Amino acid sequence: MAREELTRLTGNGNGECGKDDCPNVYRTASGSFVVQGDVSKAFSAPQGEGLVEIPEETLREAFRALGW
C-alpha cells in the first residue's frame, strides 16, 4: 500500500521525517489505521508485527480529525 492511498490524520504533510513530520496516524480505505512513530522495544511483538511509540497529542490530533 502506498502512502498516497492513505488518509493522513496528523502532521504537517511534508512527508519527511526529521523535519517535524513524525509521528503520524493514517487511515486506510478499509477504515483501519497505520501508525508511524519511533520503534519501541517495550516487548517482542509476534512475527509479522511491530511496535511503535507515539505521543498522546498525536492520537488526540487524529481523533479531532475524525470528529471523535
N, C-alpha and C positions, 0 to 999 in steps of 0.2 A: 504494500500500500504506500503510495507517495504522500508526502506531506500536503501537497496541493489538494488531495482528496479529503482532507480533514478540515473540520471547522475549528478554528483557533478560538479559545475562550479567554486566554490570558496573554500577557506580554505586549511588547510594543510592535511586534510584527515584522522586524527586520530579518528574522531567520538566522541570526548569527549569535551563537553562544559566546559568552565572554564580552559581550557588548550590551549588558543589561537586558538580555533577551531570554534568559533562562531563570528559573524553571518555567514550564508551561503545561497547560492542560488543553487537550484537543478532544473533540467529539467526532466519532465515526458516523458514517451514513446509517449504520445499524443501531446507533444510539449508545454504543459503549464508549469508553474513554481511553485515551492514550495519554500517559503522564511522562513528561520529560523532566529530569532532575538529576541531582547528584546520586551516584551509585552508593547504596547503603550496604554495609556489612553487618547489619543487625543480627541476621541469622542466614543460614544457607537456604535459598529458595529451591523448590523442586526443579529438576531438569526441565529446561524449556521456559522457565520463568525467571524474572529478575526483580530486584527491589530497588526503588528509587526513593529519595527523600526530598520532599518539597515543603516550603513554609506554609503555615496556616493561611497567611494572607493570599497566597496563590489560589488555594481552594476557595476562599471567600470570593475572590475575583471571578472565578469560574462559576460559582453559584449565582452571583449577581448577573453575570452574562446570560445565564439560563433563566433568570427571573425566579429563582428559588429562595 
